[in-house]
C-alpha cells in the first residue's frame, strides 16, 4: 500500500472523530437557553458534555492503538443504539458516525506498517 494511502488511513479516523466530538458538543449548548444560576449551568454543561468526553477518551487510546478505537466506537455506537431504541433517526445520527469511525479505525489498524518486514 502506498505511503500516502497509509497516511490517509491513519489521519482520517482521527479527524472524523474530532469533528464528531465537536458535533456532539453542539448539543450541550441548549443548557444556555435555560434560566439557571452559574453553578447550575456549569453542572448541566458538564453533564451534557459526558458523551463528548467519552468520545475523546476513546480517541486518546485509539490514537496509539487503533484496534481500541475500533472496539471502543463499536461499543459506544451499540450502547447508544440500545438506549435510543425506538428513535431510528437518533440512532442514525449518533450511532451511524460512531460505527463509521470504528470502521475507519479498523481499516487503519489492518493497514498499519508491520514492525518486522520480510526481506
Phi and psi restraints in degrees (range 20) as a CNS / XPLOR table:
assign (resid 1 and name C) (resid 2 and name N)
       (resid 2 and name CA) (resid 2 and name C) 1.0 -61.2 20.0 2
assign (resid 2 and name N) (resid 2 and name CA)
       (resid 2 and name C) (resid 3 and name N) 1.0 152.0 20.0 2
assign (resid 2 and name C) (resid 3 and name N)
       (resid 3 and name CA) (resid 3 and name C) 1.0 -61.6 20.0 2
assign (resid 3 and name N) (resid 3 and name CA)
       (resid 3 and name C) (resid 4 and name N) 1.0 -36.5 20.0 2
assign (resid 3 and name C) (resid 4 and name N)
       (resid 4 and name CA) (resid 4 and name C) 1.0 -63.7 20.0 2
assign (resid 4 and name N) (resid 4 and name CA)
       (resid 4 and name C) (resid 5 and name N) 1.0 -41.9 20.0 2
assign (resid 4 and name C) (resid 5 and name N)
       (resid 5 and name CA) (resid 5 and name C) 1.0 -65.6 20.0 2
assign (resid 5 and name N) (resid 5 and name CA)
       (resid 5 and name C) (resid 6 and name N) 1.0 -40.4 20.0 2
assign (resid 5 and name C) (resid 6 and name N)
       (resid 6 and name CA) (resid 6 and name C) 1.0 -64.5 20.0 2
assign (resid 6 and name N) (resid 6 and name CA)
       (resid 6 and name C) (resid 7 and name N) 1.0 -40.0 20.0 2
assign (resid 6 and name C) (resid 7 and name N)
       (resid 7 and name CA) (resid 7 and name C) 1.0 -66.1 20.0 2
assign (resid 7 and name N) (resid 7 and name CA)
       (resid 7 and name C) (resid 8 and name N) 1.0 -39.6 20.0 2
assign (resid 7 and name C) (resid 8 and name N)
       (resid 8 and name CA) (resid 8 and name C) 1.0 -64.2 20.0 2
assign (resid 8 and name N) (resid 8 and name CA)
       (resid 8 and name C) (resid 9 and name N) 1.0 -40.9 20.0 2
assign (resid 8 and name C) (resid 9 and name N)
       (resid 9 and name CA) (resid 9 and name C) 1.0 -69.6 20.0 2
assign (resid 9 and name N) (resid 9 and name CA)
       (resid 9 and name C) (resid 10 and name N) 1.0 -23.1 20.0 2
assign (resid 9 and name C) (resid 10 and name N)
       (resid 10 and name CA) (resid 10 and name C) 1.0 -75.8 20.0 2
assign (resid 10 and name N) (resid 10 and name CA)
       (resid 10 and name C) (resid 11 and name N) 1.0 -45.8 20.0 2
assign (resid 10 and name C) (resid 11 and name N)
       (resid 11 and name CA) (resid 11 and name C) 1.0 -85.9 20.0 2
assign (resid 11 and name N) (resid 11 and name CA)
       (resid 11 and name C) (resid 12 and name N) 1.0 -28.2 20.0 2
assign (resid 11 and name C) (resid 12 and name N)
       (resid 12 and name CA) (resid 12 and name C) 1.0 -59.6 20.0 2
assign (resid 12 and name N) (resid 12 and name CA)
       (resid 12 and name C) (resid 13 and name N) 1.0 -50.1 20.0 2
assign (resid 12 and name C) (resid 13 and name N)
       (resid 13 and name CA) (resid 13 and name C) 1.0 -63.3 20.0 2
assign (resid 13 and name N) (resid 13 and name CA)
       (resid 13 and name C) (resid 14 and name N) 1.0 -34.1 20.0 2
assign (resid 13 and name C) (resid 14 and name N)
       (resid 14 and name CA) (resid 14 and name C) 1.0 -69.0 20.0 2
assign (resid 14 and name N) (resid 14 and name CA)
       (resid 14 and name C) (resid 15 and name N) 1.0 -42.7 20.0 2
assign (resid 14 and name C) (resid 15 and name N)
       (resid 15 and name CA) (resid 15 and name C) 1.0 -67.2 20.0 2
assign (resid 15 and name N) (resid 15 and name CA)
       (resid 15 and name C) (resid 16 and name N) 1.0 -42.8 20.0 2
assign (resid 15 and name C) (resid 16 and name N)
       (resid 16 and name CA) (resid 16 and name C) 1.0 -64.2 20.0 2
assign (resid 16 and name N) (resid 16 and name CA)
       (resid 16 and name C) (resid 17 and name N) 1.0 -37.6 20.0 2
assign (resid 16 and name C) (resid 17 and name N)
       (resid 17 and name CA) (resid 17 and name C) 1.0 -65.9 20.0 2
assign (resid 17 and name N) (resid 17 and name CA)
       (resid 17 and name C) (resid 18 and name N) 1.0 -41.7 20.0 2
assign (resid 17 and name C) (resid 18 and name N)
       (resid 18 and name CA) (resid 18 and name C) 1.0 -64.0 20.0 2
assign (resid 18 and name N) (resid 18 and name CA)
       (resid 18 and name C) (resid 19 and name N) 1.0 -42.6 20.0 2
assign (resid 18 and name C) (resid 19 and name N)
       (resid 19 and name CA) (resid 19 and name C) 1.0 -62.4 20.0 2
assign (resid 19 and name N) (resid 19 and name CA)
       (resid 19 and name C) (resid 20 and name N) 1.0 -39.4 20.0 2
assign (resid 19 and name C) (resid 20 and name N)
       (resid 20 and name CA) (resid 20 and name C) 1.0 -67.0 20.0 2
assign (resid 20 and name N) (resid 20 and name CA)
       (resid 20 and name C) (resid 21 and name N) 1.0 -37.5 20.0 2
assign (resid 20 and name C) (resid 21 and name N)
       (resid 21 and name CA) (resid 21 and name C) 1.0 -63.6 20.0 2
assign (resid 21 and name N) (resid 21 and name CA)
       (resid 21 and name C) (resid 22 and name N) 1.0 -39.2 20.0 2
assign (resid 21 and name C) (resid 22 and name N)
       (resid 22 and name CA) (resid 22 and name C) 1.0 -64.8 20.0 2
assign (resid 22 and name N) (resid 22 and name CA)
       (resid 22 and name C) (resid 23 and name N) 1.0 -42.6 20.0 2
assign (resid 22 and name C) (resid 23 and name N)
       (resid 23 and name CA) (resid 23 and name C) 1.0 -59.2 20.0 2
assign (resid 23 and name N) (resid 23 and name CA)
       (resid 23 and name C) (resid 24 and name N) 1.0 -45.6 20.0 2
assign (resid 23 and name C) (resid 24 and name N)
       (resid 24 and name CA) (resid 24 and name C) 1.0 -63.1 20.0 2
assign (resid 24 and name N) (resid 24 and name CA)
       (resid 24 and name C) (resid 25 and name N) 1.0 -35.5 20.0 2
assign (resid 24 and name C) (resid 25 and name N)
       (resid 25 and name CA) (resid 25 and name C) 1.0 -63.9 20.0 2
assign (resid 25 and name N) (resid 25 and name CA)
       (resid 25 and name C) (resid 26 and name N) 1.0 -28.2 20.0 2
assign (resid 25 and name C) (resid 26 and name N)
       (resid 26 and name CA) (resid 26 and name C) 1.0 -62.1 20.0 2
assign (resid 26 and name N) (resid 26 and name CA)
       (resid 26 and name C) (resid 27 and name N) 1.0 -29.9 20.0 2
assign (resid 26 and name C) (resid 27 and name N)
       (resid 27 and name CA) (resid 27 and name C) 1.0 -67.8 20.0 2
assign (resid 27 and name N) (resid 27 and name CA)
       (resid 27 and name C) (resid 28 and name N) 1.0 -21.5 20.0 2
assign (resid 27 and name C) (resid 28 and name N)
       (resid 28 and name CA) (resid 28 and name C) 1.0 -77.0 20.0 2
assign (resid 28 and name N) (resid 28 and name CA)
       (resid 28 and name C) (resid 29 and name N) 1.0 -15.8 20.0 2
assign (resid 28 and name C) (resid 29 and name N)
       (resid 29 and name CA) (resid 29 and name C) 1.0 -68.6 20.0 2
assign (resid 29 and name N) (resid 29 and name CA)
       (resid 29 and name C) (resid 30 and name N) 1.0 -16.8 20.0 2
assign (resid 29 and name C) (resid 30 and name N)
       (resid 30 and name CA) (resid 30 and name C) 1.0 -66.9 20.0 2
assign (resid 30 and name N) (resid 30 and name CA)
       (resid 30 and name C) (resid 31 and name N) 1.0 -11.5 20.0 2
assign (resid 30 and name C) (resid 31 and name N)
       (resid 31 and name CA) (resid 31 and name C) 1.0 -61.7 20.0 2
assign (resid 31 and name N) (resid 31 and name CA)
       (resid 31 and name C) (resid 32 and name N) 1.0 -33.2 20.0 2
assign (resid 31 and name C) (resid 32 and name N)
       (resid 32 and name CA) (resid 32 and name C) 1.0 -76.7 20.0 2
assign (resid 32 and name N) (resid 32 and name CA)
       (resid 32 and name C) (resid 33 and name N) 1.0 -11.0 20.0 2
assign (resid 32 and name C) (resid 33 and name N)
       (resid 33 and name CA) (resid 33 and name C) 1.0 -78.9 20.0 2
assign (resid 33 and name N) (resid 33 and name CA)
       (resid 33 and name C) (resid 34 and name N) 1.0 -21.7 20.0 2
assign (resid 33 and name C) (resid 34 and name N)
       (resid 34 and name CA) (resid 34 and name C) 1.0 -81.2 20.0 2
assign (resid 34 and name N) (resid 34 and name CA)
       (resid 34 and name C) (resid 35 and name N) 1.0 155.2 20.0 2
assign (resid 34 and name C) (resid 35 and name N)
       (resid 35 and name CA) (resid 35 and name C) 1.0 -92.2 20.0 2
assign (resid 35 and name N) (resid 35 and name CA)
       (resid 35 and name C) (resid 36 and name N) 1.0 86.5 20.0 2
assign (resid 35 and name C) (resid 36 and name N)
       (resid 36 and name CA) (resid 36 and name C) 1.0 -120.7 20.0 2
assign (resid 36 and name N) (resid 36 and name CA)
       (resid 36 and name C) (resid 37 and name N) 1.0 156.7 20.0 2
assign (resid 36 and name C) (resid 37 and name N)
       (resid 37 and name CA) (resid 37 and name C) 1.0 -71.6 20.0 2
assign (resid 37 and name N) (resid 37 and name CA)
       (resid 37 and name C) (resid 38 and name N) 1.0 171.5 20.0 2
assign (resid 37 and name C) (resid 38 and name N)
       (resid 38 and name CA) (resid 38 and name C) 1.0 -59.1 20.0 2
assign (resid 38 and name N) (resid 38 and name CA)
       (resid 38 and name C) (resid 39 and name N) 1.0 -48.1 20.0 2
assign (resid 38 and name C) (resid 39 and name N)
       (resid 39 and name CA) (resid 39 and name C) 1.0 -63.2 20.0 2
assign (resid 39 and name N) (resid 39 and name CA)
       (resid 39 and name C) (resid 40 and name N) 1.0 -43.6 20.0 2
assign (resid 39 and name C) (resid 40 and name N)
       (resid 40 and name CA) (resid 40 and name C) 1.0 -63.7 20.0 2
assign (resid 40 and name N) (resid 40 and name CA)
       (resid 40 and name C) (resid 41 and name N) 1.0 -36.7 20.0 2
assign (resid 40 and name C) (resid 41 and name N)
       (resid 41 and name CA) (resid 41 and name C) 1.0 -65.7 20.0 2
assign (resid 41 and name N) (resid 41 and name CA)
       (resid 41 and name C) (resid 42 and name N) 1.0 -42.6 20.0 2
assign (resid 41 and name C) (resid 42 and name N)
       (resid 42 and name CA) (resid 42 and name C) 1.0 -62.9 20.0 2
assign (resid 42 and name N) (resid 42 and name CA)
       (resid 42 and name C) (resid 43 and name N) 1.0 -44.8 20.0 2
assign (resid 42 and name C) (resid 43 and name N)
       (resid 43 and name CA) (resid 43 and name C) 1.0 -64.7 20.0 2
assign (resid 43 and name N) (resid 43 and name CA)
       (resid 43 and name C) (resid 44 and name N) 1.0 -46.3 20.0 2
assign (resid 43 and name C) (resid 44 and name N)
       (resid 44 and name CA) (resid 44 and name C) 1.0 -62.6 20.0 2
assign (resid 44 and name N) (resid 44 and name CA)
       (resid 44 and name C) (resid 45 and name N) 1.0 -39.6 20.0 2
assign (resid 44 and name C) (resid 45 and name N)
       (resid 45 and name CA) (resid 45 and name C) 1.0 -64.9 20.0 2
assign (resid 45 and name N) (resid 45 and name CA)
       (resid 45 and name C) (resid 46 and name N) 1.0 -42.6 20.0 2
assign (resid 45 and name C) (resid 46 and name N)
       (resid 46 and name CA) (resid 46 and name C) 1.0 -61.5 20.0 2
assign (resid 46 and name N) (resid 46 and name CA)
       (resid 46 and name C) (resid 47 and name N) 1.0 -41.3 20.0 2
assign (resid 46 and name C) (resid 47 and name N)
       (resid 47 and name CA) (resid 47 and name C) 1.0 -65.9 20.0 2
assign (resid 47 and name N) (resid 47 and name CA)
       (resid 47 and name C) (resid 48 and name N) 1.0 -42.6 20.0 2
assign (resid 47 and name C) (resid 48 and name N)
       (resid 48 and name CA) (resid 48 and name C) 1.0 -67.9 20.0 2
assign (resid 48 and name N) (resid 48 and name CA)
       (resid 48 and name C) (resid 49 and name N) 1.0 -22.4 20.0 2
assign (resid 48 and name C) (resid 49 and name N)
       (resid 49 and name CA) (resid 49 and name C) 1.0 -91.9 20.0 2
assign (resid 49 and name N) (resid 49 and name CA)
       (resid 49 and name C) (resid 50 and name N) 1.0 1.5 20.0 2
assign (resid 49 and name C) (resid 50 and name N)
       (resid 50 and name CA) (resid 50 and name C) 1.0 -56.6 20.0 2
assign (resid 50 and name N) (resid 50 and name CA)
       (resid 50 and name C) (resid 51 and name N) 1.0 -45.0 20.0 2
assign (resid 50 and name C) (resid 51 and name N)
       (resid 51 and name CA) (resid 51 and name C) 1.0 -60.5 20.0 2
assign (resid 51 and name N) (resid 51 and name CA)
       (resid 51 and name C) (resid 52 and name N) 1.0 -37.8 20.0 2
assign (resid 51 and name C) (resid 52 and name N)
       (resid 52 and name CA) (resid 52 and name C) 1.0 -65.3 20.0 2
assign (resid 52 and name N) (resid 52 and name CA)
       (resid 52 and name C) (resid 53 and name N) 1.0 -44.0 20.0 2
assign (resid 52 and name C) (resid 53 and name N)
       (resid 53 and name CA) (resid 53 and name C) 1.0 -62.7 20.0 2
assign (resid 53 and name N) (resid 53 and name CA)
       (resid 53 and name C) (resid 54 and name N) 1.0 -36.3 20.0 2
assign (resid 53 and name C) (resid 54 and name N)
       (resid 54 and name CA) (resid 54 and name C) 1.0 -64.8 20.0 2
assign (resid 54 and name N) (resid 54 and name CA)
       (resid 54 and name C) (resid 55 and name N) 1.0 -46.3 20.0 2
assign (resid 54 and name C) (resid 55 and name N)
       (resid 55 and name CA) (resid 55 and name C) 1.0 -61.4 20.0 2
assign (resid 55 and name N) (resid 55 and name CA)
       (resid 55 and name C) (resid 56 and name N) 1.0 -42.5 20.0 2
assign (resid 55 and name C) (resid 56 and name N)
       (resid 56 and name CA) (resid 56 and name C) 1.0 -68.4 20.0 2
assign (resid 56 and name N) (resid 56 and name CA)
       (resid 56 and name C) (resid 57 and name N) 1.0 -33.8 20.0 2
assign (resid 56 and name C) (resid 57 and name N)
       (resid 57 and name CA) (resid 57 and name C) 1.0 -66.0 20.0 2
assign (resid 57 and name N) (resid 57 and name CA)
       (resid 57 and name C) (resid 58 and name N) 1.0 -43.0 20.0 2
assign (resid 57 and name C) (resid 58 and name N)
       (resid 58 and name CA) (resid 58 and name C) 1.0 -63.6 20.0 2
assign (resid 58 and name N) (resid 58 and name CA)
       (resid 58 and name C) (resid 59 and name N) 1.0 -41.2 20.0 2
assign (resid 58 and name C) (resid 59 and name N)
       (resid 59 and name CA) (resid 59 and name C) 1.0 -61.4 20.0 2
assign (resid 59 and name N) (resid 59 and name CA)
       (resid 59 and name C) (resid 60 and name N) 1.0 -40.0 20.0 2
assign (resid 59 and name C) (resid 60 and name N)
       (resid 60 and name CA) (resid 60 and name C) 1.0 -59.4 20.0 2
assign (resid 60 and name N) (resid 60 and name CA)
       (resid 60 and name C) (resid 61 and name N) 1.0 -41.6 20.0 2
assign (resid 60 and name C) (resid 61 and name N)
       (resid 61 and name CA) (resid 61 and name C) 1.0 -71.7 20.0 2
assign (resid 61 and name N) (resid 61 and name CA)
       (resid 61 and name C) (resid 62 and name N) 1.0 -39.9 20.0 2
assign (resid 61 and name C) (resid 62 and name N)
       (resid 62 and name CA) (resid 62 and name C) 1.0 -70.8 20.0 2
assign (resid 62 and name N) (resid 62 and name CA)
       (resid 62 and name C) (resid 63 and name N) 1.0 -21.2 20.0 2
assign (resid 62 and name C) (resid 63 and name N)
       (resid 63 and name CA) (resid 63 and name C) 1.0 -59.9 20.0 2
assign (resid 63 and name N) (resid 63 and name CA)
       (resid 63 and name C) (resid 64 and name N) 1.0 -36.8 20.0 2
assign (resid 63 and name C) (resid 64 and name N)
       (resid 64 and name CA) (resid 64 and name C) 1.0 -93.7 20.0 2
assign (resid 64 and name N) (resid 64 and name CA)
       (resid 64 and name C) (resid 65 and name N) 1.0 -40.8 20.0 2
assign (resid 64 and name C) (resid 65 and name N)
       (resid 65 and name CA) (resid 65 and name C) 1.0 -121.1 20.0 2
assign (resid 65 and name N) (resid 65 and name CA)
       (resid 65 and name C) (resid 66 and name N) 1.0 97.0 20.0 2
assign (resid 65 and name C) (resid 66 and name N)
       (resid 66 and name CA) (resid 66 and name C) 1.0 -61.8 20.0 2
assign (resid 66 and name N) (resid 66 and name CA)
       (resid 66 and name C) (resid 67 and name N) 1.0 -30.6 20.0 2
assign (resid 66 and name C) (resid 67 and name N)
       (resid 67 and name CA) (resid 67 and name C) 1.0 -65.4 20.0 2
assign (resid 67 and name N) (resid 67 and name CA)
       (resid 67 and name C) (resid 68 and name N) 1.0 -30.7 20.0 2
assign (resid 67 and name C) (resid 68 and name N)
       (resid 68 and name CA) (resid 68 and name C) 1.0 -67.1 20.0 2
assign (resid 68 and name N) (resid 68 and name CA)
       (resid 68 and name C) (resid 69 and name N) 1.0 -37.3 20.0 2
assign (resid 68 and name C) (resid 69 and name N)
       (resid 69 and name CA) (resid 69 and name C) 1.0 -62.7 20.0 2
assign (resid 69 and name N) (resid 69 and name CA)
       (resid 69 and name C) (resid 70 and name N) 1.0 -42.9 20.0 2
assign (resid 69 and name C) (resid 70 and name N)
       (resid 70 and name CA) (resid 70 and name C) 1.0 -60.9 20.0 2
assign (resid 70 and name N) (resid 70 and name CA)
       (resid 70 and name C) (resid 71 and name N) 1.0 -48.2 20.0 2
assign (resid 70 and name C) (resid 71 and name N)
       (resid 71 and name CA) (resid 71 and name C) 1.0 -69.7 20.0 2
assign (resid 71 and name N) (resid 71 and name CA)
       (resid 71 and name C) (resid 72 and name N) 1.0 -43.2 20.0 2
assign (resid 71 and name C) (resid 72 and name N)
       (resid 72 and name CA) (resid 72 and name C) 1.0 -64.2 20.0 2
assign (resid 72 and name N) (resid 72 and name CA)
       (resid 72 and name C) (resid 73 and name N) 1.0 -42.2 20.0 2
assign (resid 72 and name C) (resid 73 and name N)
       (resid 73 and name CA) (resid 73 and name C) 1.0 -76.7 20.0 2
assign (resid 73 and name N) (resid 73 and name CA)
       (resid 73 and name C) (resid 74 and name N) 1.0 -29.3 20.0 2
assign (resid 73 and name C) (resid 74 and name N)
       (resid 74 and name CA) (resid 74 and name C) 1.0 -65.1 20.0 2
assign (resid 74 and name N) (resid 74 and name CA)
       (resid 74 and name C) (resid 75 and name N) 1.0 -43.2 20.0 2
assign (resid 74 and name C) (resid 75 and name N)
       (resid 75 and name CA) (resid 75 and name C) 1.0 -63.4 20.0 2
assign (resid 75 and name N) (resid 75 and name CA)
       (resid 75 and name C) (resid 76 and name N) 1.0 -43.9 20.0 2
assign (resid 75 and name C) (resid 76 and name N)
       (resid 76 and name CA) (resid 76 and name C) 1.0 -64.2 20.0 2
assign (resid 76 and name N) (resid 76 and name CA)
       (resid 76 and name C) (resid 77 and name N) 1.0 -42.9 20.0 2
assign (resid 76 and name C) (resid 77 and name N)
       (resid 77 and name CA) (resid 77 and name C) 1.0 -64.6 20.0 2
assign (resid 77 and name N) (resid 77 and name CA)
       (resid 77 and name C) (resid 78 and name N) 1.0 -41.5 20.0 2
assign (resid 77 and name C) (resid 78 and name N)
       (resid 78 and name CA) (resid 78 and name C) 1.0 -65.8 20.0 2
assign (resid 78 and name N) (resid 78 and name CA)
       (resid 78 and name C) (resid 79 and name N) 1.0 -40.1 20.0 2
assign (resid 78 and name C) (resid 79 and name N)
       (resid 79 and name CA) (resid 79 and name C) 1.0 -62.4 20.0 2
assign (resid 79 and name N) (resid 79 and name CA)
       (resid 79 and name C) (resid 80 and name N) 1.0 -45.9 20.0 2
assign (resid 79 and name C) (resid 80 and name N)
       (resid 80 and name CA) (resid 80 and name C) 1.0 -65.8 20.0 2
assign (resid 80 and name N) (resid 80 and name CA)
       (resid 80 and name C) (resid 81 and name N) 1.0 -39.7 20.0 2
assign (resid 80 and name C) (resid 81 and name N)
       (resid 81 and name CA) (resid 81 and name C) 1.0 -61.3 20.0 2
assign (resid 81 and name N) (resid 81 and name CA)
       (resid 81 and name C) (resid 82 and name N) 1.0 -36.8 20.0 2
assign (resid 81 and name C) (resid 82 and name N)
       (resid 82 and name CA) (resid 82 and name C) 1.0 -68.1 20.0 2
assign (resid 82 and name N) (resid 82 and name CA)
       (resid 82 and name C) (resid 83 and name N) 1.0 -44.2 20.0 2
assign (resid 82 and name C) (resid 83 and name N)
       (resid 83 and name CA) (resid 83 and name C) 1.0 -77.9 20.0 2
assign (resid 83 and name N) (resid 83 and name CA)
       (resid 83 and name C) (resid 84 and name N) 1.0 -20.2 20.0 2
assign (resid 83 and name C) (resid 84 and name N)
       (resid 84 and name CA) (resid 84 and name C) 1.0 -103.0 20.0 2
assign (resid 84 and name N) (resid 84 and name CA)
       (resid 84 and name C) (resid 85 and name N) 1.0 18.0 20.0 2
assign (resid 84 and name C) (resid 85 and name N)
       (resid 85 and name CA) (resid 85 and name C) 1.0 -55.5 20.0 2
assign (resid 85 and name N) (resid 85 and name CA)
       (resid 85 and name C) (resid 86 and name N) 1.0 135.1 20.0 2
assign (resid 85 and name C) (resid 86 and name N)
       (resid 86 and name CA) (resid 86 and name C) 1.0 99.6 20.0 2
assign (resid 86 and name N) (resid 86 and name CA)
       (resid 86 and name C) (resid 87 and name N) 1.0 -6.6 20.0 2
assign (resid 86 and name C) (resid 87 and name N)
       (resid 87 and name CA) (resid 87 and name C) 1.0 -124.7 20.0 2
assign (resid 87 and name N) (resid 87 and name CA)
       (resid 87 and name C) (resid 88 and name N) 1.0 78.4 20.0 2
assign (resid 87 and name C) (resid 88 and name N)
       (resid 88 and name CA) (resid 88 and name C) 1.0 -60.3 20.0 2
assign (resid 88 and name N) (resid 88 and name CA)
       (resid 88 and name C) (resid 89 and name N) 1.0 -31.7 20.0 2
assign (resid 88 and name C) (resid 89 and name N)
       (resid 89 and name CA) (resid 89 and name C) 1.0 -70.0 20.0 2
assign (resid 89 and name N) (resid 89 and name CA)
       (resid 89 and name C) (resid 90 and name N) 1.0 -35.2 20.0 2
assign (resid 89 and name C) (resid 90 and name N)
       (resid 90 and name CA) (resid 90 and name C) 1.0 -65.6 20.0 2
assign (resid 90 and name N) (resid 90 and name CA)
       (resid 90 and name C) (resid 91 and name N) 1.0 -43.7 20.0 2
assign (resid 90 and name C) (resid 91 and name N)
       (resid 91 and name CA) (resid 91 and name C) 1.0 -62.0 20.0 2
assign (resid 91 and name N) (resid 91 and name CA)
       (resid 91 and name C) (resid 92 and name N) 1.0 -43.6 20.0 2
assign (resid 91 and name C) (resid 92 and name N)
       (resid 92 and name CA) (resid 92 and name C) 1.0 -64.9 20.0 2
assign (resid 92 and name N) (resid 92 and name CA)
       (resid 92 and name C) (resid 93 and name N) 1.0 -36.8 20.0 2
assign (resid 92 and name C) (resid 93 and name N)
       (resid 93 and name CA) (resid 93 and name C) 1.0 -73.3 20.0 2
assign (resid 93 and name N) (resid 93 and name CA)
       (resid 93 and name C) (resid 94 and name N) 1.0 -36.5 20.0 2
assign (resid 93 and name C) (resid 94 and name N)
       (resid 94 and name CA) (resid 94 and name C) 1.0 -102.6 20.0 2
assign (resid 94 and name N) (resid 94 and name CA)
       (resid 94 and name C) (resid 95 and name N) 1.0 -50.9 20.0 2
assign (resid 94 and name C) (resid 95 and name N)
       (resid 95 and name CA) (resid 95 and name C) 1.0 -71.9 20.0 2
assign (resid 95 and name N) (resid 95 and name CA)
       (resid 95 and name C) (resid 96 and name N) 1.0 -33.6 20.0 2
assign (resid 95 and name C) (resid 96 and name N)
       (resid 96 and name CA) (resid 96 and name C) 1.0 -55.6 20.0 2
assign (resid 96 and name N) (resid 96 and name CA)
       (resid 96 and name C) (resid 97 and name N) 1.0 -55.0 20.0 2
assign (resid 96 and name C) (resid 97 and name N)
       (resid 97 and name CA) (resid 97 and name C) 1.0 -62.4 20.0 2
assign (resid 97 and name N) (resid 97 and name CA)
       (resid 97 and name C) (resid 98 and name N) 1.0 -33.4 20.0 2
assign (resid 97 and name C) (resid 98 and name N)
       (resid 98 and name CA) (resid 98 and name C) 1.0 -64.1 20.0 2
assign (resid 98 and name N) (resid 98 and name CA)
       (resid 98 and name C) (resid 99 and name N) 1.0 -40.9 20.0 2
assign (resid 98 and name C) (resid 99 and name N)
       (resid 99 and name CA) (resid 99 and name C) 1.0 -67.8 20.0 2
assign (resid 99 and name N) (resid 99 and name CA)
       (resid 99 and name C) (resid 100 and name N) 1.0 -37.5 20.0 2
assign (resid 99 and name C) (resid 100 and name N)
       (resid 100 and name CA) (resid 100 and name C) 1.0 -61.9 20.0 2
assign (resid 100 and name N) (resid 100 and name CA)
       (resid 100 and name C) (resid 101 and name N) 1.0 -46.4 20.0 2
assign (resid 100 and name C) (resid 101 and name N)
       (resid 101 and name CA) (resid 101 and name C) 1.0 -62.0 20.0 2
assign (resid 101 and name N) (resid 101 and name CA)
       (resid 101 and name C) (resid 102 and name N) 1.0 -40.4 20.0 2
assign (resid 101 and name C) (resid 102 and name N)
       (resid 102 and name CA) (resid 102 and name C) 1.0 -60.5 20.0 2
assign (resid 102 and name N) (resid 102 and name CA)
       (resid 102 and name C) (resid 103 and name N) 1.0 -43.9 20.0 2
assign (resid 102 and name C) (resid 103 and name N)
       (resid 103 and name CA) (resid 103 and name C) 1.0 -63.5 20.0 2
assign (resid 103 and name N) (resid 103 and name CA)
       (resid 103 and name C) (resid 104 and name N) 1.0 -38.7 20.0 2
assign (resid 103 and name C) (resid 104 and name N)
       (resid 104 and name CA) (resid 104 and name C) 1.0 -66.9 20.0 2
assign (resid 104 and name N) (resid 104 and name CA)
       (resid 104 and name C) (resid 105 and name N) 1.0 -39.5 20.0 2
assign (resid 104 and name C) (resid 105 and name N)
       (resid 105 and name CA) (resid 105 and name C) 1.0 -67.5 20.0 2
assign (resid 105 and name N) (resid 105 and name CA)
       (resid 105 and name C) (resid 106 and name N) 1.0 -35.7 20.0 2
assign (resid 105 and name C) (resid 106 and name N)
       (resid 106 and name CA) (resid 106 and name C) 1.0 -63.7 20.0 2
assign (resid 106 and name N) (resid 106 and name CA)
       (resid 106 and name C) (resid 107 and name N) 1.0 -44.9 20.0 2
assign (resid 106 and name C) (resid 107 and name N)
       (resid 107 and name CA) (resid 107 and name C) 1.0 -62.7 20.0 2
assign (resid 107 and name N) (resid 107 and name CA)
       (resid 107 and name C) (resid 108 and name N) 1.0 -39.9 20.0 2
assign (resid 107 and name C) (resid 108 and name N)
       (resid 108 and name CA) (resid 108 and name C) 1.0 -62.3 20.0 2
assign (resid 108 and name N) (resid 108 and name CA)
       (resid 108 and name C) (resid 109 and name N) 1.0 -41.9 20.0 2
assign (resid 108 and name C) (resid 109 and name N)
       (resid 109 and name CA) (resid 109 and name C) 1.0 -68.0 20.0 2
assign (resid 109 and name N) (resid 109 and name CA)
       (resid 109 and name C) (resid 110 and name N) 1.0 -41.6 20.0 2
assign (resid 109 and name C) (resid 110 and name N)
       (resid 110 and name CA) (resid 110 and name C) 1.0 -69.3 20.0 2
assign (resid 110 and name N) (resid 110 and name CA)
       (resid 110 and name C) (resid 111 and name N) 1.0 -24.1 20.0 2
assign (resid 110 and name C) (resid 111 and name N)
       (resid 111 and name CA) (resid 111 and name C) 1.0 -104.2 20.0 2
assign (resid 111 and name N) (resid 111 and name CA)
       (resid 111 and name C) (resid 112 and name N) 1.0 12.5 20.0 2
assign (resid 111 and name C) (resid 112 and name N)
       (resid 112 and name CA) (resid 112 and name C) 1.0 -63.9 20.0 2
assign (resid 112 and name N) (resid 112 and name CA)
       (resid 112 and name C) (resid 113 and name N) 1.0 150.0 20.0 2
assign (resid 112 and name C) (resid 113 and name N)
       (resid 113 and name CA) (resid 113 and name C) 1.0 -68.3 20.0 2
assign (resid 113 and name N) (resid 113 and name CA)
       (resid 113 and name C) (resid 114 and name N) 1.0 138.1 20.0 2
assign (resid 113 and name C) (resid 114 and name N)
       (resid 114 and name CA) (resid 114 and name C) 1.0 -78.4 20.0 2
assign (resid 114 and name N) (resid 114 and name CA)
       (resid 114 and name C) (resid 115 and name N) 1.0 149.3 20.0 2
assign (resid 114 and name C) (resid 115 and name N)
       (resid 115 and name CA) (resid 115 and name C) 1.0 -75.0 20.0 2
assign (resid 115 and name N) (resid 115 and name CA)
       (resid 115 and name C) (resid 116 and name N) 1.0 -36.1 20.0 2
assign (resid 115 and name C) (resid 116 and name N)
       (resid 116 and name CA) (resid 116 and name C) 1.0 -118.3 20.0 2
assign (resid 116 and name N) (resid 116 and name CA)
       (resid 116 and name C) (resid 117 and name N) 1.0 100.3 20.0 2
assign (resid 116 and name C) (resid 117 and name N)
       (resid 117 and name CA) (resid 117 and name C) 1.0 -90.2 20.0 2
assign (resid 117 and name N) (resid 117 and name CA)
       (resid 117 and name C) (resid 118 and name N) 1.0 141.1 20.0 2
assign (resid 117 and name C) (resid 118 and name N)
       (resid 118 and name CA) (resid 118 and name C) 1.0 -74.3 20.0 2
assign (resid 118 and name N) (resid 118 and name CA)
       (resid 118 and name C) (resid 119 and name N) 1.0 136.7 20.0 2
